[in-house]
């Protein structure tokens, strides 16, 4: 519930606490914002300016306002997708700034973001299984819940279709099923129907608020700029320029615009009325005239000019105009207009940056509200469960992207052919010649390149939306990094092994001990590169940027690791660089295993340090990022 006097400097009609419906007052709230202010680093002004709002359990509340008004920021703070920097936010009685509270909130809250949160390469059922595992839902309970939700949202016949092949409306219903899979007490929806046509929007809301939802005590809070969606709510909270300007039932708010409103969609209306001194306000649907005297005058002028118009009861859009003095942009009134969605991707616009938002733990607050202390945190996947669930997803994606394997092996083959052919007669201190001497370097290259592509998938997960849903689940964040390292590492070993077993073709005799040693050294390379790459991927916003940074660092490391030419043949300064290059250690261990010239303890210790260090960096980065 908003204290409008504290949040509406420019509102025409303040809202007071004693005006709120009785159902909003009793009992601990499902959501509580107290003096919340938020500003984005690359955007002037406050996204939220001292907002105070309470939402009771069981309410269905619409946050109504144009894009950029602060609605998405409120929902991100409530879902723990962003840290609270000023003010206080309590969700289901738990504070979003307390580690225990964050875990509980994530376990009891479902979130549907403005952009999709399902993996397009996985089927609907596969997506739901992965998310069920993140909430520790397994066995028959998982099967029953998935089957029930697929039936409820009328997508059971598409359960085995990849999400990327579904229409926008069907994908949205599948996303809603994901958000409800763990039976949350609170459901947050951020412009959940953005981009859908009228029929798809209606089907979405009917599935969520239809007869099967009657009697549910679940609290539903959704943001929208569309009037017909807001009218489905029990209560509407109008948001304007980071402030709450009105709060009440749809009927009560609409009445603030007066008894009637004149509207005209004829493009000539504005010219006719402006010339006669009648005050009009342009909107997406034409012009609006308010006030009995102005309406009477405008009606006469429009009749004389042969301009069409209608006089009707005010809507929430009229109320928004009356309260803020500005039209509700993005308002849609016709079926034809519905096909051209005006929703914008606020998650990037409001932030002013292309980076994933992840919450940071800040100093804990006193647990002084009901439910803030002593609450039992619902079960969720532990680290092992999260790694298992997310790794299975990584392998499914891999099998559906064979080009990743072909591309890496093809690159290695080309490099090997070029270098091996061009320097075949070079003396490198081995009887097998340069082509055979180069084999360990190519194995190293296969492991390294595959690991880079494995780390890139974290950025792809962000772009495709899957990461945002995983981040607001209660599963440990280290599980995300762990899954990337395990899945990417296994693929790197497969590709390194494929190159290694070409050894007999170039005169290298492989032994069991040599193969085992080469695989261990390759695992160290993959773990180290994946760890560093995953840590970097948390911060880099684009695949192109990531590629640029990794190539800038890793290609020189590989070239100066003894993979391409012996250190003994290099210039003096290069020998120094090779000696201190951390990639040189696992490369030496790899070469010694393959060519039967065992490397020393120092090389193996360095290889182990490279791999373990990379994993540690990835885990630390994932924890700091969230």
C-alpha positions as a printed NumPy array, in Angstrom:
array([[  0.   ,   0.   ,   0.   ],
       [  1.511,   3.339,  -0.958],
       [  1.84 ,   6.468,   1.127],
       [  1.167,   8.809,  -1.75 ],
       [  2.061,  11.981,   0.153],
       [  5.579,  10.619,   0.489],
       [  5.819,   9.394,  -3.083],
       [  3.835,  11.798,  -5.259],
       [  5.259,  15.295,  -5.411],
       [  3.243,  16.11 ,  -8.523],
       [  0.158,  13.913,  -8.143],
       [ -3.17 ,  15.72 ,  -8.375],
       [ -4.96 ,  13.433,  -5.926],
       [ -2.868,  12.051,  -3.046],
       [ -3.615,   8.59 ,  -1.736],
       [ -3.787,   8.107,   2.043],
       [ -3.407,   4.906,   3.989],
       [ -6.879,   5.158,   5.458],
       [ -8.401,   5.173,   1.971],
       [ -7.13 ,   1.698,   1.104],
       [ -9.576,  -1.204,   1.005],
       [ -9.8  ,  -3.191,   4.227],
       [ -8.465,  -6.343,   2.561],
       [ -5.135,  -4.596,   2.097],
       [ -4.52 ,  -3.791,   5.776],
       [ -4.702,  -6.832,   8.032],
       [ -1.958,  -9.436,   8.446],
       [  1.719,  -9.362,   7.476],
       [  2.168,  -8.276,   3.851],
       [  3.355, -10.459,   1.017],
       [  5.435,  -7.535,  -0.23 ],
       [  6.658,  -4.487,   1.632],
       [  8.698,  -1.619,   0.189],
       [  9.769,   1.046,   2.67 ],
       [ 11.434,   4.193,   1.344],
       [ 13.087,   2.364,  -1.544],
       [ 15.28 ,   4.459,  -3.825],
       [ 17.231,   3.065,  -6.756],
       [ 19.425,   4.652,  -9.403],
       [ 21.225,   2.996, -12.314],
       [ 24.853,   3.843, -12.945],
       [ 24.406,   4.918, -16.564],
       [ 21.107,   6.724, -16.228],
       [ 20.375,  10.181, -14.838],
       [ 17.694,  10.512, -12.196],
       [ 16.184,   7.956,  -9.866],
       [ 14.502,   4.857, -11.237],
       [ 12.694,   4.7  ,  -7.885],
       [ 12.349,   7.702,  -5.587],
       [ 11.511,   6.759,  -2.01 ],
       [  8.781,   4.258,  -2.84 ],
       [  6.71 ,   2.795,   0.004],
       [  4.171,   0.109,  -0.831],
       [  2.538,  -2.843,   0.871],
       [  0.738,  -5.726,  -0.816],
       [ -1.299,  -8.131,   1.29 ],
       [ -1.195, -11.89 ,   0.885],
       [ -3.658, -13.207,  -1.657],
       [ -4.004,  -9.928,  -3.569],
       [ -3.776,  -9.608,  -7.33 ],
       [ -2.061,  -6.304,  -7.962],
       [ -1.176,  -4.561, -11.228],
       [  1.691,  -2.099, -11.389],
       [  0.485,   0.229, -14.137],
       [  2.684,   2.732, -15.906],
       [  4.583,   3.431, -19.126],
       [  7.866,   1.76 , -19.978],
       [ 10.673,   3.201, -17.884],
       [  8.435,   4.301, -15.013],
       [ 10.075,   1.997, -12.461],
       [  7.769,  -1.037, -12.506],
       [ 10.442,  -3.514, -13.577],
       [ 12.856,  -2.173, -10.982],
       [ 10.332,  -2.833,  -8.21 ],
       [  9.871,  -6.426,  -9.368],
       [ 13.602,  -7.042,  -9.771],
       [ 14.213,  -5.875,  -6.215],
       [ 11.414,  -8.086,  -4.906],
       [ 12.69 , -11.145,  -6.798],
       [ 16.281, -10.633,  -5.517],
       [ 17.443, -10.126,  -9.107],
       [ 18.994,  -6.796,  -8.019],
       [ 20.423,  -5.585,  -4.713],
       [ 18.549,  -3.058,  -2.59 ],
       [ 20.766,  -0.007,  -2.189],
       [ 18.487,   2.318,  -0.225],
       [ 15.357,   1.499,   1.751],
       [ 13.945,  -1.808,   2.879],
       [ 12.239,  -4.631,   1.   ],
       [ 10.521,  -7.564,   2.705],
       [  9.098, -10.474,   0.748],
       [  6.805, -12.937,   2.531],
       [  8.177, -11.563,   5.793],
       [ 11.843, -12.131,   4.868],
       [ 14.387,  -9.425,   4.12 ],
       [ 16.092,  -9.401,   0.729],
       [ 19.32 ,  -8.257,   2.429],
       [ 19.664, -11.298,   4.692],
       [ 21.296, -14.429,   3.209],
       [ 18.748, -16.719,   4.85 ],
       [ 15.954, -14.437,   3.725],
       [ 17.179, -14.461,   0.134],
       [ 17.178, -18.267,   0.017],
       [ 13.673, -18.409,   1.447],
       [ 12.359, -15.742,  -0.926],
       [ 13.767, -17.547,  -3.943],
       [ 12.258, -20.838,  -2.793],
       [  8.774, -19.356,  -2.303],
       [  8.594, -16.887,  -5.199],
       [  7.916, -17.534,  -8.879],
       [  9.094, -15.014, -11.474],
       [  8.102, -14.49 , -15.102],
       [ 10.428, -11.969, -16.701],
       [  9.766,  -9.635, -19.594],
       [ 12.034, -11.731, -21.795],
       [ 11.668, -15.542, -22.019],
       [ 13.466, -17.693, -19.426],
       [ 13.455, -21.097, -21.106],
       [ 16.222, -22.771, -23.074],
       [ 15.151, -22.717, -26.736],
       [ 17.19 , -25.848, -27.536],
       [ 15.393, -27.956, -24.927],
       [ 11.85 , -29.257, -25.122],
       [  9.134, -27.871, -22.869],
       [  9.291, -30.93 , -20.607],
       [ 13.105, -30.894, -20.479],
       [ 13.056, -27.259, -19.392],
       [ 10.576, -28.002, -16.635],
       [ 12.61 , -30.968, -15.431],
       [ 15.739, -28.835, -15.101],
       [ 13.925, -26.167, -13.113],
       [ 12.202, -28.758, -10.945],
       [ 15.622, -30.121, -10.021],
       [ 16.79 , -26.646,  -8.955],
       [ 13.939, -26.657,  -6.42 ],
       [ 14.675, -30.238,  -5.273],
       [ 11.47 , -31.582,  -6.854],
       [ 12.113, -35.139,  -8.005],
       [ 10.539, -38.475,  -8.852],
       [  6.788, -38.93 ,  -9.003],
       [  6.134, -35.495,  -7.522],
       [  8.022, -33.877, -10.4  ],
       [  6.165, -35.942, -13.008],
       [  2.778, -35.139, -11.489],
       [  3.441, -31.411, -11.201],
       [  4.72 , -31.122, -14.748],
       [  1.8  , -33.105, -16.16 ],
       [ -0.709, -31.009, -14.209],
       [  0.742, -27.677, -15.34 ],
       [  0.994, -28.767, -18.965],
       [ -2.695, -29.646, -18.887],
       [ -3.665, -26.467, -17.04 ],
       [ -1.97 , -24.257, -19.62 ],
       [ -3.082, -26.365, -22.6  ],
       [  0.423, -27.2  , -23.823],
       [  0.518, -30.934, -23.037],
       [  0.49 , -31.748, -26.761],
       [  3.647, -29.648, -27.222],
       [  5.562, -31.091, -24.255],
       [  8.17 , -32.753, -26.497],
       [  8.643, -29.783, -28.83 ],
       [ 11.686, -27.578, -28.456],
       [ 10.796, -24.214, -26.944],
       [ 12.48 , -22.434, -29.842],
       [  9.857, -23.847, -32.229],
       [  6.849, -22.601, -30.234],
       [  4.825, -19.49 , -30.958],
       [  5.247, -16.567, -28.583],
       [  1.989, -17.324, -26.789],
       [  2.762, -20.997, -26.228],
       [  6.301, -20.206, -25.073],
       [  4.896, -17.699, -22.585],
       [  2.508, -20.3  , -21.169],
       [  5.401, -22.739, -20.835],
       [  7.37 , -20.023, -19.027],
       [  4.443, -19.486, -16.665],
       [  4.351, -23.232, -15.962],
       [  8.043, -23.012, -15.069],
       [  7.393, -20.186, -12.616],
       [  4.556, -22.108, -10.918],
       [  6.292, -25.489, -10.876],
       [  7.458, -25.25 ,  -7.257],
       [  4.099, -23.967,  -5.988],
       [  5.204, -20.431,  -5.022],
       [  3.253, -18.318,  -2.541],
       [  4.118, -15.19 ,  -4.539],
       [  4.135, -14.798,  -8.318],
       [  5.856, -11.805,  -9.926],
       [  5.283, -11.075, -13.616],
       [  7.232,  -8.336, -15.395],
       [  5.438,  -7.317, -18.61 ],
       [  4.881, -11.041, -19.089],
       [  2.822, -10.638, -22.27 ],
       [  5.185,  -8.248, -24.047],
       [  5.177,  -8.932, -27.769],
       [  2.07 , -11.143, -27.786],
       [ -0.998, -10.503, -29.899],
       [ -4.437, -10.009, -28.355],
       [ -5.51 , -13.669, -28.575],
       [ -2.254, -14.899, -27.035],
       [ -2.459, -12.318, -24.254],
       [ -6.002, -13.306, -23.392],
       [ -5.079, -17.001, -23.396],
       [ -2.165, -16.279, -21.074],
       [ -4.277, -14.405, -18.531],
       [ -7.146, -16.88 , -18.777],
       [ -4.709, -19.689, -17.984],
       [ -3.325, -17.796, -14.993],
       [ -6.505, -16.223, -13.63 ],
       [ -9.102, -18.665, -14.953],
       [-11.509, -20.884, -12.971],
       [ -8.717, -23.171, -11.729],
       [ -7.182, -20.234,  -9.866],
       [-10.361, -19.487,  -7.892],
       [ -9.825, -19.81 ,  -4.176],
       [ -6.041, -19.676,  -4.511],
       [ -4.235, -17.763,  -1.783],
       [ -1.275, -17.044,  -4.049],
       [ -0.289, -13.39 ,  -4.278],
       [  0.12 , -12.187,  -7.87 ],
       [  1.872,  -8.926,  -8.727],
       [  2.332,  -7.986, -12.373],
       [  3.59 ,  -4.955, -14.245],
       [  1.865,  -3.734, -17.381],
       [  1.21 ,  -0.676, -19.496],
       [ -1.962,  -2.171, -20.999],
       [ -5.336,  -1.155, -19.587],
       [ -7.21 ,  -4.388, -20.277],
       [ -4.569,  -6.314, -18.312],
       [ -4.633,  -3.914, -15.365],
       [ -8.44 ,  -4.183, -15.193],
       [ -8.079,  -7.901, -14.366],
       [ -6.414,  -7.027, -11.05 ],
       [ -8.075,  -6.545,  -7.669],
       [ -5.936,  -3.484,  -7.12 ],
       [ -3.99 ,  -1.133,  -9.377],
       [ -0.872,   0.768,  -8.315],
       [ -0.028,   3.558, -10.763],
       [  3.698,   4.234, -11.173],
       [  5.051,   7.407, -12.744],
       [  8.694,   8.515, -12.924],
       [  9.752,   6.249, -10.097],
       [  6.922,   7.251,  -7.763],
       [  3.567,   5.768,  -6.827],
       [  0.923,   8.29 ,  -7.787],
       [ -2.303,   6.355,  -7.137],
       [ -3.422,   3.133,  -5.503],
       [ -6.889,   1.556,  -5.475],
       [ -9.36 ,  -0.667,  -7.262],
       [ -9.697,  -0.258, -11.046],
       [-13.185,   1.206, -10.606],
       [-12.132,   3.724,  -7.943],
       [ -9.157,   4.93 ,  -9.945],
       [-11.152,   5.258, -13.174],
       [-13.678,   7.448, -11.363],
       [-10.97 ,  10.029, -10.657],
       [-11.149,  11.09 , -14.306],
       [-14.732,  12.339, -13.865],
       [-18.084,  11.107, -15.11 ],
       [-17.263,  10.978, -18.801],
       [-14.503,  11.457, -21.373],
       [-14.544,  12.438, -25.024],
       [-12.241,  10.524, -27.387],
       [-11.565,  10.872, -31.075],
       [ -9.26 ,   8.746, -33.197],
       [ -9.785,  10.978, -36.237],
       [ -6.464,  12.729, -37.054],
       [ -8.396,  15.942, -37.846],
       [ -9.747,  16.277, -34.308],
       [ -6.659,  17.847, -32.811],
       [ -6.575,  20.654, -35.385],
       [-10.278,  21.422, -34.996],
       [-10.172,  21.581, -31.211],
       [ -6.811,  23.313, -30.808],
       [ -7.941,  26.082, -33.105],
       [-11.031,  26.656, -30.961],
       [ -9.121,  26.777, -27.706],
       [-10.349,  23.421, -26.37 ],
       [ -7.683,  21.707, -24.315],
       [ -6.885,  18.247, -25.673],
       [ -4.338,  15.643, -24.735],
       [ -2.831,  13.461, -27.478],
       [ -2.599,   9.731, -26.735],
       [ -1.712,   6.599, -28.681],
       [ -5.396,   6.213, -29.52 ],
       [ -6.061,   9.81 , -30.609],
       [ -7.1  ,  12.845, -28.547],
       [ -8.881,  13.015, -25.207],
       [-10.999,  15.83 , -23.756],
       [-11.985,  15.955, -20.065],
       [-14.429,  18.114, -18.13 ],
       [-18.14 ,  18.59 , -18.79 ],
       [-17.906,  22.096, -20.299],
       [-14.935,  21.193, -22.487],
       [-16.684,  18.021, -23.658],
       [-19.85 ,  19.892, -24.615],
       [-17.885,  22.48 , -26.563],
       [-15.669,  19.889, -28.222],
       [-18.647,  17.741, -29.222],
       [-20.309,  20.671, -30.975],
       [-17.15 ,  21.611, -32.852],
       [-16.473,  18.053, -33.958],
       [-20.065,  17.603, -35.182],
       [-19.797,  20.803, -37.205],
       [-16.478,  19.658, -38.665],
       [-17.735,  16.16 , -39.497],
       [-15.168,  14.577, -37.242],
       [-16.023,  11.31 , -35.531],
       [-15.793,  10.935, -31.748],
       [-17.293,   9.117, -28.797],
       [-18.226,  10.097, -25.256],
       [-17.683,   7.231, -22.818],
       [-17.027,   6.394, -19.224],
       [-13.415,   7.041, -18.168],
       [-10.898,   4.219, -18.17 ],
       [ -7.717,   3.684, -16.193],
       [ -5.863,   5.411, -19.032],
       [ -8.003,   8.501, -18.481],
       [ -7.332,   8.284, -14.756],
       [ -3.582,   8.033, -15.369],
       [ -3.794,  11.124, -17.553],
       [ -5.845,  12.993, -14.958],
       [ -3.493,  12.101, -12.099],
       [ -0.103,  12.56 , -13.792],
       [ -0.92 ,  15.035, -16.549],
       [  0.684,  12.659, -19.055],
       [ -0.87 ,   9.962, -21.232],
       [ -0.183,   6.304, -20.578],
       [  2.054,   5.533, -23.541],
       [  1.781,   2.071, -24.936],
       [ -1.993,   1.966, -24.396],
       [ -3.661,  -0.39 , -26.889],
       [ -7.331,  -0.108, -27.813],
       [ -7.869,  -2.116, -30.996],
       [ -7.228,  -5.658, -32.144],
       [ -5.181,  -4.357, -35.054],
       [ -2.943,  -2.342, -32.764],
       [ -2.441,  -5.396, -30.582],
       [ -0.396,  -7.01 , -33.31 ],
       [  2.247,  -4.296, -32.966],
       [  3.484,  -4.559, -29.411],
       [  4.767,  -1.305, -27.927],
       [  6.578,  -3.017, -25.08 ],
       [ 10.312,  -2.376, -24.902],
       [ 13.063,  -4.568, -23.436],
       [ 13.291,  -2.659, -20.15 ],
       [ 15.831,  -4.979, -18.597],
       [ 18.541,  -3.336, -20.693],
       [ 16.997,   0.119, -21.152],
       [ 16.427,   0.848, -17.502],
       [ 19.915,  -0.265, -16.609],
       [ 21.618,   1.531, -19.421],
       [ 24.066,  -1.34 , -19.695],
       [ 24.261,  -4.759, -21.275],
       [ 24.921,  -6.842, -18.186],
       [ 23.008,  -9.413, -16.222],
       [ 21.651,  -8.202, -12.897],
       [ 22.582, -10.411,  -9.996],
       [ 22.047,  -9.649,  -6.32 ],
       [ 24.769,  -8.998,  -3.817],
       [ 24.496,  -9.842,  -0.14 ],
       [ 24.617,  -6.687,   1.986],
       [ 24.811,  -6.331,   5.769],
       [ 21.952,  -8.118,   7.49 ],
       [ 19.04 ,  -6.258,   9.057],
       [ 17.408,  -7.064,  12.387],
       [ 14.791,  -9.779,  11.984],
       [ 12.022,  -7.768,  13.607],
       [  9.003,  -8.523,  11.456],
       [  6.763, -11.585,  11.475],
       [  8.312, -14.361,   9.437],
       [ 11.716, -12.687,   9.251],
       [ 13.268, -14.988,  11.814],
       [ 12.862, -18.594,  12.74 ],
       [ 11.312, -19.404,   9.371],
       [ 12.006, -22.778,   7.849],
       [ 13.72 , -22.423,   4.48 ],
       [ 12.035, -24.762,   1.965],
       [ 14.227, -27.453,   0.44 ],
       [ 16.22 , -26.647,  -2.668],
       [ 18.913, -28.312,  -4.726],
       [ 22.265, -28.348,  -2.984],
       [ 25.494, -27.753,  -4.854],
       [ 25.624, -31.334,  -6.135],
       [ 21.978, -31.227,  -7.216],
       [ 22.413, -27.923,  -9.027],
       [ 25.524, -29.162, -10.826],
       [ 23.771, -32.389, -11.805],
       [ 20.676, -30.596, -13.142],
       [ 22.547, -27.888, -15.021],
       [ 25.179, -30.296, -16.381],
       [ 22.464, -32.511, -17.852],
       [ 21.116, -29.447, -19.616],
       [ 24.582, -28.582, -20.955],
       [ 24.944, -32.055, -22.468],
       [ 21.493, -31.862, -24.066],
       [ 22.458, -28.545, -25.65 ],
       [ 25.731, -30.014, -26.854],
       [ 24.091, -32.927, -28.637],
       [ 21.834, -30.449, -30.438],
       [ 24.749, -28.267, -31.531],
       [ 27.146, -30.672, -33.321],
       [ 28.725, -27.708, -35.072],
       [ 30.555, -26.897, -31.809],
       [ 32.449, -30.191, -32.001],
       [ 33.042, -30.051, -35.748],
       [ 34.212, -26.445, -35.584],
       [ 36.831, -27.062, -32.906],
       [ 38.22 , -30.23 , -34.479],
       [ 38.233, -28.573, -37.893],
       [ 40.227, -25.613, -36.571],
       [ 42.771, -27.902, -34.917],
       [ 43.119, -29.984, -38.096],
       [ 43.708, -26.915, -40.247],
       [ 46.319, -25.469, -37.884],
       [ 48.061, -28.838, -37.629],
       [ 48.141, -29.295, -41.392],
       [ 49.482, -25.784, -41.967],
       [ 52.157, -25.89 , -39.279],
       [ 53.006, -29.548, -39.794],
       [ 53.251, -29.146, -43.543],
       [ 55.212, -25.929, -43.435],
       [ 57.717, -27.052, -40.806],
       [ 57.773, -30.797, -41.409],
       [ 61.553, -30.847, -41.752],
       [ 62.303, -28.653, -38.763],
       [ 64.703, -30.139, -36.22 ],
       [ 63.06 , -30.31 , -32.823],
       [ 65.128, -32.883, -30.973],
       [ 62.845, -35.861, -31.585],
       [ 63.234, -38.656, -34.103],
       [ 59.566, -38.456, -35.081],
       [ 60.   , -34.951, -36.526],
       [ 58.103, -31.702, -36.109],
       [ 54.669, -33.053, -37.081],
       [ 54.805, -35.578, -34.235],
       [ 56.352, -33.035, -31.849],
       [ 53.448, -30.709, -32.606],
       [ 50.843, -33.322, -31.588],
       [ 50.763, -32.375, -27.863],
       [ 50.377, -28.734, -28.824],
       [ 47.366, -29.614, -30.947],
       [ 45.871, -31.609, -28.087],
       [ 46.379, -28.553, -25.88 ],
       [ 44.764, -26.344, -28.517],
       [ 41.709, -28.616, -28.764],
       [ 41.231, -28.552, -24.986],
       [ 41.745, -24.78 , -24.842],
       [ 39.424, -23.839, -27.715],
       [ 36.679, -26.155, -26.519],
       [ 36.932, -24.681, -23.027],
       [ 36.577, -21.162, -24.422],
       [ 33.38 , -22.129, -26.211],
       [ 32.135, -23.764, -23.015],
       [ 32.561, -20.518, -21.091],
       [ 30.82 , -18.55 , -23.832],
       [ 27.621, -20.509, -23.167],
       [ 27.172, -18.511, -19.955],
       [ 26.747, -15.383, -22.073],
       [ 24.403, -17.259, -24.396],
       [ 22.334, -18.319, -21.385],
       [ 22.009, -14.679, -20.423],
       [ 21.019, -13.583, -23.915],
       [ 18.479, -16.392, -24.288],
       [ 17.042, -15.68 , -20.829],
       [ 17.711, -19.023, -19.136],
       [ 20.25 , -17.538, -16.728],
       [ 17.826, -15.032, -15.187],
       [ 15.486, -17.819, -14.055],
       [ 18.368, -19.898, -12.668],
       [ 19.657, -16.9  , -10.708],
       [ 16.364, -16.354,  -8.866],
       [ 16.106, -20.025,  -7.934],
       [ 17.383, -21.139,  -4.505],
       [ 20.078, -23.366,  -6.023],
       [ 23.667, -22.394,  -5.076],
       [ 25.226, -20.045,  -7.596],
       [ 28.453, -22.032,  -7.574],
       [ 26.401, -24.777,  -9.223],
       [ 26.122, -22.678, -12.383],
       [ 29.896, -22.321, -12.612],
       [ 30.386, -25.966, -11.649],
       [ 28.062, -27.194, -14.381],
       [ 29.858, -25.103, -16.996],
       [ 33.229, -26.484, -15.924],
       [ 32.106, -30.117, -15.756],
       [ 30.206, -30.126, -19.051],
       [ 32.734, -27.991, -20.88 ],
       [ 35.609, -29.959, -19.39 ],
       [ 34.202, -33.318, -20.492],
       [ 33.714, -32.032, -24.024],
       [ 37.26 , -30.646, -23.991],
       [ 38.597, -34.059, -22.983],
       [ 36.624, -35.75 , -25.763],
       [ 38.011, -33.362, -28.345],
       [ 41.547, -33.552, -26.949],
       [ 41.309, -37.343, -27.025],
       [ 40.161, -37.273, -30.637],
       [ 43.277, -35.318, -31.583],
       [ 45.516, -37.445, -29.396],
       [ 44.468, -40.68 , -31.069],
       [ 45.73 , -39.324, -34.376],
       [ 49.223, -39.87 , -32.93 ],
       [ 49.939, -43.199, -34.675],
       [ 49.243, -41.502, -38.023],
       [ 52.267, -39.231, -37.486],
       [ 54.59 , -41.77 , -35.94 ],
       [ 53.782, -41.293, -32.244],
       [ 53.414, -44.549, -30.363],
       [ 50.82 , -44.164, -27.623],
       [ 50.949, -46.084, -24.36 ],
       [ 48.337, -46.52 , -21.664],
       [ 50.304, -44.432, -19.197],
       [ 50.922, -41.779, -21.849],
       [ 47.249, -41.522, -22.73 ],
       [ 46.266, -41.287, -19.051],
       [ 48.841, -38.584, -18.406],
       [ 47.773, -36.63 , -21.496],
       [ 44.138, -36.74 , -20.396],
       [ 44.999, -35.48 , -16.906],
       [ 47.084, -32.645, -18.338],
       [ 44.281, -31.79 , -20.806],
       [ 41.782, -31.742, -17.914],
       [ 43.982, -29.23 , -16.099],
       [ 44.093, -27.028, -19.193],
       [ 40.323, -27.231, -19.686],
       [ 39.533, -26.566, -16.012],
       [ 41.854, -23.569, -15.856],
       [ 40.573, -21.971, -19.053],
       [ 36.934, -22.722, -18.258],
       [ 37.319, -21.265, -14.79 ],
       [ 38.871, -18.015, -15.96 ],
       [ 36.484, -17.826, -18.916],
       [ 33.412, -18.388, -16.751],
       [ 34.537, -15.716, -14.288],
       [ 35.002, -13.289, -17.168],
       [ 31.662, -14.232, -18.73 ],
       [ 29.81 , -13.017, -15.617],
       [ 31.005,  -9.502, -16.429],
       [ 31.143,  -9.361, -20.221],
       [ 27.9  ,  -8.502, -21.985],
       [ 28.436,  -9.886, -25.471],
       [ 29.91 , -12.935, -27.191],
       [ 31.954, -10.684, -29.478],
       [ 33.461,  -8.847, -26.506],
       [ 34.226, -12.116, -24.751],
       [ 35.904, -13.541, -27.851],
       [ 38.021, -10.431, -28.165],
       [ 39.23 , -10.549, -24.571],
       [ 39.882, -14.286, -24.553],
       [ 41.755, -14.183, -27.846],
       [ 43.826, -11.27 , -26.594],
       [ 44.904, -13.314, -23.572],
       [ 44.723, -16.992, -24.531],
       [ 46.187, -17.012, -28.029],
       [ 49.473, -15.427, -26.867],
       [ 49.474, -17.787, -23.861],
       [ 49.084, -20.8  , -26.148],
       [ 51.66 , -19.63 , -28.675],
       [ 54.147, -18.894, -25.879],
       [ 53.568, -22.107, -23.948],
       [ 55.89 , -24.36 , -25.918],
       [ 52.938, -25.745, -27.888],
       [ 54.171, -24.571, -31.3  ],
       [ 57.964, -24.478, -30.955],
       [ 60.485, -25.577, -28.329],
       [ 61.458, -23.039, -25.714],
       [ 65.11 , -23.806, -26.429],
       [ 64.718, -22.41 , -29.942],
       [ 63.082, -19.147, -28.798],
       [ 64.691, -15.761, -28.26 ],
       [ 65.881, -14.926, -24.756],
       [ 62.884, -12.838, -23.709],
       [ 60.534, -15.521, -25.107],
       [ 62.204, -18.214, -23.011],
       [ 61.494, -16.114, -19.925],
       [ 57.85 , -15.651, -20.918],
       [ 57.431, -19.371, -21.639],
       [ 58.959, -20.239, -18.279],
       [ 56.475, -18.086, -16.318],
       [ 53.46 , -18.731, -18.543],
       [ 50.995, -20.808, -16.431],
       [ 49.814, -22.632, -19.557],
       [ 53.357, -23.912, -20.107],
       [ 53.116, -26.212, -17.087],
       [ 50.219, -28.425, -18.247],
       [ 51.614, -28.257, -21.79 ],
       [ 54.98 , -29.647, -20.594],
       [ 53.177, -32.394, -18.676],
       [ 51.123, -33.171, -21.779],
       [ 54.121, -33.339, -24.083],
       [ 56.082, -35.521, -21.702],
       [ 53.184, -37.98 , -21.463],
       [ 52.621, -38.168, -25.229],
       [ 56.247, -38.377, -26.333],
       [ 57.407, -40.642, -23.514],
       [ 59.593, -38.01 , -21.901],
       [ 58.038, -37.687, -18.419],
       [ 57.83 , -34.115, -17.154],
       [ 59.141, -33.171, -13.745],
       [ 57.232, -32.678, -10.518],
       [ 57.259, -28.927, -11.06 ],
       [ 55.355, -29.243, -14.364],
       [ 52.681, -31.477, -12.853],
       [ 52.345, -29.278,  -9.765],
       [ 51.952, -26.247, -12.025],
       [ 49.378, -28.069, -14.151],
       [ 47.337, -28.939, -11.063],
       [ 47.588, -25.353,  -9.802],
       [ 46.411, -24.04 , -13.181],
       [ 43.317, -26.241, -13.134],
       [ 42.414, -25.825,  -9.459],
       [ 43.086, -22.09 ,  -9.603],
       [ 40.749, -21.646, -12.551],
       [ 37.937, -23.511, -10.787],
       [ 38.451, -21.427,  -7.642],
       [ 38.305, -18.198,  -9.625],
       [ 35.041, -19.28 , -11.26 ],
       [ 33.416, -20.169,  -7.939],
       [ 34.521, -16.914,  -6.293],
       [ 33.261, -14.903,  -9.257],
       [ 29.882, -16.644,  -9.204],
       [ 29.431, -15.959,  -5.496],
       [ 30.482, -12.336,  -5.766],
       [ 28.262, -11.829,  -8.765],
       [ 25.211, -13.094,  -6.905]])
